[in-house]
Amino acid sequence: MARAVSNRQKSINTAIGWAVALLLFFPILWTILTSFKPERIAVATPPVFFDFDWTLKNYLDVERQRSYFSYFLNSVIISFGSTIIGIVIAIPAAWSMAFFPARRTKDLLMWMLSTKMMPAVGVVVPLFLIFKTTGYLDSRAGLIVVLMLINLPIIIWMLYTYFKEIPVEILEAARMDGASLWSEVVYVLLPMAIPGIASTFLLNMILAWNESFWTITLTVADAAPLTKFIAGFSSPQGLFYAKLSAASTMAIAPILILGWFSQKQLVRGLTFGAVK
C-alpha cells in the first residue's frame, strides 16, 4: 500500500515537473517556430502552429541586413571577459569572508546583495556621461567593467556559499604542513571548489549574455552584442515578428547549446555541499 502511494506521488511529481518545464519552454518554442514562418503567417489570427510553409528566408534576410558574427563575437568577448574578471576578484573576497569572517561580514554580504536591488535607470545618466567623457562609450572594455560590477555581488555570494561548505580543518592541515597562503588557495581550496566555481562561471556567463539594458544603452555599433542585434529589428515601420524571431533564435542558440551541454556541471555545482 505504501509503495503504491509512493509510486502515485512520484507520478504526480513527474507530471507537474513536465508541465512546468513545458510551460517555461513554450515561449522559446514559439519563437523558434515563428522564425520559420512567412511574415503574414507570423501575425495571423488565430495563430498557426505547424501548418505553414517552412522557410529560411527570415534567417537570410537577418544575416543580409546585419552581420551576425560581429555581434556574436562581441557577446562572447564581453560575457567571457566580465565573468573571468569577476571570478578572479571574487575568489579572494569570498575566501577571506568564508574562512576569516569579521564581525560585520554578514552585513557586508547583505549590503553587496542589496546593490542588485537598485534600479539600473537610476544611475544610467551619470554612467553614460562618465563613459562618454572617458571615451569608453561603445567599447568592449567599458561593457566588460559594467557587467562585471553588476554581477560581482552574485559571484561573491555564490563562491562564499561554496567555500563555507569546505571543512576549514583541511586548510589548517595544509598550513601545518607548511603550505603558503598561495599554495593553500591554489592547490587546496580551488581544486575542492571546482564544481562551485564552474557553476558560478556558467550562471554569470548566462547573466552577462542576456543583459540588455546596459548593452543597448552603452553601445552603438562597434561593441554592440547580440542583445543590440535583436533590438535592431524594431523599426519605425513596425515590428517584423518573423525576422525578430529569427534574430532572437540566432541570439539565444549559443547560450542554449552551452547550457544544454553543461547542465550536469551546472546542477552539480548548484547542489555542491547540499548533502554532507
C-alpha positions as CSV (number, residue, x, y, z in Angstrom):
1,M,0.0,0.0,0.0
2,A,2.8,2.4,1.0
3,R,4.7,1.5,-2.2
4,A,1.6,2.3,-4.3
5,V,1.1,5.6,-2.7
6,S,4.8,6.4,-3.2
7,N,4.6,5.5,-6.9
8,R,1.5,7.6,-7.3
9,Q,3.2,10.6,-5.7
10,K,6.2,10.1,-7.9
11,S,4.0,10.0,-11.0
12,I,2.2,13.2,-9.9
13,N,5.5,15.0,-9.2
14,T,6.8,13.9,-12.6
15,A,3.7,15.2,-14.3
16,I,3.9,18.5,-12.5
17,G,7.6,18.8,-13.4
18,W,6.9,18.2,-17.1
19,A,4.0,20.6,-17.1
20,V,6.2,23.4,-15.6
21,A,9.0,22.6,-17.9
22,L,6.8,22.8,-21.0
23,L,5.2,26.0,-19.8
24,L,8.6,27.6,-19.4
25,F,9.9,26.2,-22.7
26,F,6.8,27.3,-24.7
27,P,7.9,30.9,-25.4
28,I,11.2,29.6,-26.7
29,L,9.5,27.0,-28.9
30,W,7.0,29.6,-30.2
31,T,9.9,32.0,-31.1
32,I,11.7,29.2,-33.0
33,L,8.6,28.2,-34.8
34,T,7.8,31.9,-35.7
35,S,11.3,32.3,-37.1
36,F,10.5,29.8,-39.9
37,K,7.1,31.4,-40.8
38,P,6.4,33.8,-43.6
39,E,5.7,37.3,-42.2
40,R,1.9,37.2,-42.9
41,I,1.6,33.8,-41.1
42,A,3.6,35.1,-38.1
43,V,0.9,37.7,-37.3
44,A,-2.0,35.5,-38.3
45,T,-5.1,35.3,-36.0
46,P,-5.8,32.7,-34.8
47,P,-2.1,31.7,-34.5
48,V,-0.8,29.0,-36.8
49,F,1.3,26.3,-35.1
50,F,2.7,23.8,-37.6
51,D,0.5,24.1,-40.7
52,F,2.6,26.5,-42.7
53,D,5.3,26.6,-45.4
54,W,8.6,26.5,-43.6
55,T,11.2,28.9,-44.9
56,L,14.7,30.1,-44.1
57,K,14.1,33.5,-45.7
58,N,13.9,35.3,-42.4
59,Y,17.4,34.0,-41.4
60,L,18.8,35.0,-44.8
61,D,17.2,38.5,-44.5
62,V,18.5,38.9,-41.0
63,E,22.1,38.0,-42.0
64,R,21.8,40.2,-45.1
65,Q,20.8,43.2,-43.0
66,R,23.2,42.8,-40.2
67,S,26.5,40.9,-39.7
68,Y,25.6,38.3,-37.1
69,F,29.2,37.2,-36.5
70,S,30.4,40.6,-35.3
71,Y,27.6,40.8,-32.7
72,F,28.2,37.2,-31.7
73,L,31.9,37.9,-31.2
74,N,31.2,41.0,-29.1
75,S,28.8,38.9,-26.9
76,V,31.4,36.2,-26.4
77,I,34.2,38.7,-25.5
78,I,32.0,40.8,-23.2
79,S,30.3,37.9,-21.4
80,F,33.5,35.8,-21.1
81,G,35.7,38.8,-20.1
82,S,33.3,40.1,-17.5
83,T,32.8,36.7,-15.9
84,I,36.5,35.8,-15.8
85,I,37.5,39.1,-14.2
86,G,34.6,38.8,-11.7
87,I,35.7,35.3,-10.7
88,V,39.3,36.4,-10.2
89,I,38.2,39.3,-8.0
90,A,35.5,37.3,-6.1
91,I,37.7,34.3,-5.2
92,P,39.9,36.1,-2.7
93,A,36.9,38.2,-1.4
94,A,34.8,35.1,-0.8
95,W,37.8,33.1,0.6
96,S,38.5,35.8,3.2
97,M,34.9,36.2,4.2
98,A,34.3,32.4,4.4
99,F,37.4,31.5,6.4
100,F,38.3,34.7,8.2
101,P,34.9,36.3,8.9
102,A,34.8,39.6,10.7
103,R,32.1,40.9,13.0
104,R,30.3,42.7,10.1
105,T,30.9,40.1,7.3
106,K,27.3,39.1,7.0
107,D,26.3,42.8,7.0
108,L,28.8,43.4,4.2
109,L,27.4,40.5,2.2
110,M,23.9,41.8,2.6
111,W,25.0,45.3,1.5
112,M,26.6,43.9,-1.6
113,L,23.5,41.9,-2.5
114,S,21.3,45.0,-1.8
115,T,23.1,46.8,-4.6
116,K,21.4,44.4,-7.0
117,M,18.0,45.9,-5.9
118,M,18.9,49.4,-7.2
119,P,17.1,50.2,-10.5
120,A,19.6,50.5,-13.3
121,V,17.8,53.5,-14.7
122,G,18.8,55.4,-11.5
123,V,22.4,55.5,-12.5
124,V,22.2,55.4,-16.3
125,V,22.7,59.2,-16.8
126,P,25.9,59.6,-14.7
127,L,27.4,56.4,-16.0
128,F,26.6,57.4,-19.6
129,L,28.3,60.8,-19.1
130,I,31.3,59.1,-17.4
131,F,31.7,56.7,-20.4
132,K,31.3,59.5,-22.9
133,T,33.8,61.7,-21.2
134,T,36.4,58.9,-20.8
135,G,35.9,57.5,-24.3
136,Y,34.6,54.2,-23.1
137,L,31.2,54.6,-24.7
138,D,30.5,51.9,-27.3
139,S,33.6,49.9,-26.2
140,R,34.0,46.3,-25.2
141,A,36.2,47.3,-22.2
142,G,33.6,49.6,-20.8
143,L,30.8,46.9,-21.1
144,I,33.1,44.3,-19.5
145,V,33.7,46.5,-16.5
146,V,30.0,47.4,-16.1
147,L,28.7,43.8,-16.4
148,M,31.5,42.6,-14.1
149,L,30.4,45.1,-11.4
150,I,26.7,44.3,-11.9
151,N,27.2,40.6,-11.4
152,L,30.1,40.7,-8.8
153,P,27.8,40.5,-5.8
154,I,26.2,37.3,-7.1
155,I,29.6,35.8,-7.9
156,I,30.9,36.6,-4.4
157,W,27.7,35.3,-2.7
158,M,27.8,32.0,-4.7
159,L,31.5,31.4,-4.1
160,Y,31.2,32.3,-0.4
161,T,28.4,29.7,-0.1
162,Y,30.5,27.0,-1.7
163,F,33.7,27.9,0.3
164,K,31.7,27.7,3.6
165,E,30.9,24.0,2.8
166,I,34.6,23.2,2.7
167,P,35.9,21.9,6.1
168,V,38.3,24.5,7.5
169,E,40.3,21.7,9.0
170,I,41.6,20.8,5.6
171,L,43.1,24.3,5.1
172,E,44.5,24.2,8.7
173,A,46.2,20.9,7.9
174,A,47.7,22.4,4.8
175,R,49.1,25.3,6.9
176,M,50.6,22.8,9.4
177,D,52.3,21.1,6.6
178,G,54.0,24.3,5.6
179,A,51.7,25.5,2.8
180,S,52.0,29.1,1.9
181,L,48.9,31.3,1.5
182,W,49.2,31.0,-2.3
183,S,49.5,27.2,-2.1
184,E,46.6,26.9,0.3
185,V,44.3,28.7,-2.1
186,V,45.5,27.5,-5.4
187,Y,46.4,23.8,-4.6
188,V,43.9,23.0,-1.8
189,L,40.9,25.3,-1.9
190,L,40.3,25.8,-5.6
191,P,40.5,22.1,-6.6
192,M,37.9,21.3,-4.0
193,A,35.6,24.1,-5.1
194,I,35.8,23.4,-8.9
195,P,32.1,22.4,-9.1
196,G,31.0,25.6,-7.4
197,I,33.4,27.8,-9.4
198,A,32.2,26.1,-12.7
199,S,28.5,26.6,-11.9
200,T,29.2,30.2,-10.8
201,F,31.1,30.8,-14.1
202,L,28.3,29.3,-16.2
203,L,25.5,31.1,-14.4
204,N,27.2,34.5,-14.6
205,M,28.1,33.9,-18.2
206,I,24.4,33.5,-19.0
207,L,23.5,36.6,-17.0
208,A,26.1,38.7,-18.9
209,W,25.0,37.2,-22.2
210,N,21.3,38.1,-21.5
211,E,21.9,41.6,-20.2
212,S,20.1,44.0,-22.4
213,F,19.6,47.3,-20.6
214,W,23.3,48.3,-20.3
215,T,24.3,46.7,-23.6
216,I,21.7,48.7,-25.5
217,T,22.3,51.9,-23.6
218,L,26.1,52.0,-23.7
219,T,26.7,50.7,-27.3
220,V,26.0,52.0,-30.8
221,A,27.8,49.7,-33.3
222,D,31.4,48.8,-32.5
223,A,30.8,46.9,-29.3
224,A,27.2,46.0,-29.8
225,P,26.4,42.4,-28.7
226,L,23.5,40.1,-29.7
227,T,21.0,41.9,-27.5
228,K,21.6,45.0,-29.6
229,F,21.3,42.8,-32.7
230,I,17.8,41.8,-31.6
231,A,16.7,45.3,-30.8
232,G,17.7,46.5,-34.2
233,F,14.8,44.7,-35.8
234,S,12.3,47.0,-34.1
235,S,11.9,49.9,-36.6
236,P,9.6,52.9,-37.1
237,Q,7.8,50.9,-39.7
238,G,6.7,48.4,-37.1
239,L,7.8,45.1,-35.7
240,F,8.6,42.3,-38.2
241,Y,7.8,39.4,-36.0
242,A,9.2,36.6,-38.2
243,K,12.5,38.4,-38.7
244,L,12.6,39.4,-35.0
245,S,12.0,35.8,-34.0
246,A,14.8,34.7,-36.4
247,A,17.2,37.2,-34.8
248,S,16.2,36.1,-31.3
249,T,16.7,32.5,-32.2
250,M,20.2,33.2,-33.5
251,A,21.0,35.2,-30.4
252,I,19.8,32.6,-27.8
253,A,21.0,29.5,-29.7
254,P,24.7,29.7,-28.5
255,I,23.7,30.1,-24.8
256,L,21.1,27.4,-25.1
257,I,23.6,25.0,-26.5
258,L,26.1,25.9,-23.8
259,G,23.5,25.3,-21.1
260,W,22.5,22.0,-22.6
261,F,26.0,20.5,-22.7
262,S,27.0,21.9,-19.3
263,Q,23.7,21.1,-17.4
264,K,25.3,18.3,-15.4
265,Q,28.1,20.5,-14.3
266,L,25.7,23.3,-13.5
267,V,23.4,21.1,-11.4
268,R,26.4,19.6,-9.7
269,G,27.7,23.0,-8.8
270,L,24.4,24.4,-7.6
271,T,23.9,21.4,-5.3
272,F,27.5,21.4,-4.1
273,G,27.6,21.0,-0.4
274,A,23.8,20.3,-0.1
275,V,24.4,16.8,1.1
276,K,27.0,16.0,3.7
